[in-house]
Amino acid sequence: MRDDYKVGYGKPPTKTKFQKGKSGNPSGRPKRKYRPEAPLDFQKELIAELKSPMTINESGDKKTVAKLQAVVKAVVALVPGQSDDEVPTQLYRKAP
């Protein structure tokens, strides 16, 4: 190395940790950990949730039914004066 060569602004050092001919980050920019998801579609999410299975206990027997069916069974069970086999035609009775 020459004695008159000095490192400074505009004068890079001759010995460096960087390889010649390679610039930037060779492994590339790191991926985002939490990528943004697609916007929520309420109707699709509701339909998917109502189709998902649910275990109910009906007279001692465990059954796996869709959540929508479980909701319908619960509503039908709340209607007074109806047996399990009958399906109500009206949920509300008119006041006399």
Beta strands, then each sheet from edge to edge (+ up, - down):
strand 1: 53-58
strand 2: 61-66
sheet 1: 1+ 2-
end
